[in-house]
């Protein structure tokens, strides 16, 4: 785990994902708790654990949920992933459908470069990013299904 400071006193930490150290998750300490962040700000500078403790106190020693093993009974692997992807796809598509309502007409009433206009542009970008995420999840599900079928075929032979 590494600590970083940005924007004065905002502390972030990066934690390798349990079981796969190539992925580092970023959390930001805000509102008295650690929350998932999209990434480190550009101006973030690495700080020592002692410096983080001076700023955050005991919160610096709280374990990251990403460094901990999944709860007992959590399934994974080739047999569980398609069902998990289906669930994530369903939830993401439901959010996308609910959030997209009215997006085509929202910019028409917003004054250019106003807060409302910027908000609508941000919303539309989030919708496009979400649609892209759904597409990638569907592609991954298809790859997993193909691999599972190849494995079944090989086992039968």
N, C-alpha and C positions, 0 to 999 in steps of 0.2 A: 504494500500500500504506500502511496506517495501523496503528500499534501501539496497544494498549490494555493497561492493567494492572488486574488485579482480585485480590481476596483477598490483598493484600499484595504478593507478588512474581510471581504468575502472569501471564505475558505472552501476549496474543492478538494476532493480526494479521488484518486484513481485506484481501482482495485482489480486485480486479475480475476476473471470469472472462474469460479471453482470448477476444476476439471479441464479447463482449457485456457492456459495462460497467455495465449496469443490475443485474447480479447480482454481489454481493460475497460471497465465500466466507470463512468464519471458521476459522482454525487456532489451536491452542493449543500452546505449547511445553511439552512434558512428557517426561520420560525421555530427555532429550538429543536430541529430534527434534520436528518439527512434525507434529501430527495434526489431522485434521478435527474441528471442534467444531460443535455444533448451533447455537450462536449466542453472542453476547457476554453475559456475566453482567450483571445489572442494575447492579452497582456498578463496572463497568469504566469507567476514565477514560482518555482518549486521552493518550498520552505521545509524546515526540519520538523520532526514530530514534536520536539520541545517548543518550537515557535507556535505550532498548531495548538498545543496544550495551553499555552499562554493566552491565546485568543479564545479558544473554545472550552477550556476546562476539561471536564470528564468526557464531554462529547467526542473529543479527539480519539478516545480509546474505545468507543463503541465499535463493535465488529460490523463490517459491511455485510449486508444480506447477500451480496454477490460473491463473497469469499467463503460463505458457509455452504455446506452440502445441502442439497434439496431435502425437504421434509421426507420422512420415511413414508413409503407407499407411493411416492411420486414415480410415475412410469416414464420411460424414455426408450429410445432405440427404434429400430426400423418398424416394429409392430405397432408402437404407440404414436409415432410421429404423424401419420396420415390423419388420425382422428384429432390430434392436437391442432394440426394445420386447418382441418375442416372447421373446428371450433373458432380458431382465430380469424379465419376468412369470414365466417358467418357474422362474428361480432364486428369486424372491421367494415364489412359491407353494410350492415345495419346502421353503423355510425355514419358512413358515407352517404347513404340514402337519406337519412334524417337531416344531415347537415347541409346537403346540397339543395334542399328545397328553397327556392327563391333566389338562388345565386345568379341566375341569368339576368334578373331585373334589378338587383340591389345596387349596382354601380350607377344605374341611370339616375337615381335621386341624390346620390352623394356628390358633394361639391369636390372638384378636383383638388388633390393634396390636403384635404381635410382629414381629421381623425377617422371619420366614417369611411372615407374613400380608402385610406391606408388599411383600415381594418378589413374591408371587403377584399382588397387585393391579397392580404395575408390569408384570409379565409379561403380564397380561391386557390392560392398556392398550396395550402394544407390539403385541400380536396384533391388537387392533382397529385401531390406526393402520396396521399393515401391510396388513390387509384393505382399508382405505380407499385406501391407496396402489395396491394391485393394481387396484381399481375405477377409479381415475383413469388408470392406465396403459392399461387396456382401453378406456376412453372415448377416450383420445388415439389409440390404435391404430385405432379405428373412424373417427375424424375423418381420420386420415392416409389410410386406405384409401379413404374417400369422396372426398377431394381428388385422390388418385392416379387414381381412376376417372373423375372429372370431367375431369381433364387428358387422360387417354387418349381419352375421348369427344370432347373438343374437338379434339384432334389428328387424329382420324379424320374429323371433319366438315371 
